[in-house]
Amino acid sequence: MGENIQRVCASILTVIVVMLSLFEDTKGNNDFAMTPMSEKGLLPNPMSCVSDARKIPDCVEALKQGKLKDIKKECCIILLGLPEDCFGILFPMRFYYRVVLKITCKLIGIF
């Protein structure tokens, strides 16, 4: 039951981050801007994270489901090249998945 609550919370947080990233006005000086922000913004851009991960079909799903034999060189390069905040959007327990991915990539001779 604890896992279900964790998944629900992670899903809700992901939706909130996506919604805030889509609706936050970060460019220009208009009256609707909530606070001044840098060029990069405060929140990650989830759409670019997902589009990078989708370049390799079934890469993210293979890692989530523990099908480590399906992880190829391109998958390692794309996923390990993602910024930490993007990795957190794609995977609920980013530290665990990043460690598993690094070990798998080392075993297949990528890094």
Summary of the structure (lengths in Angstrom):
residues: 111
radius of gyration: 16.4
end to end distance: 36.9
largest distance: 53.5
contacts: 268
relative contact order: 0.12
helix: 61%
strand: 0%
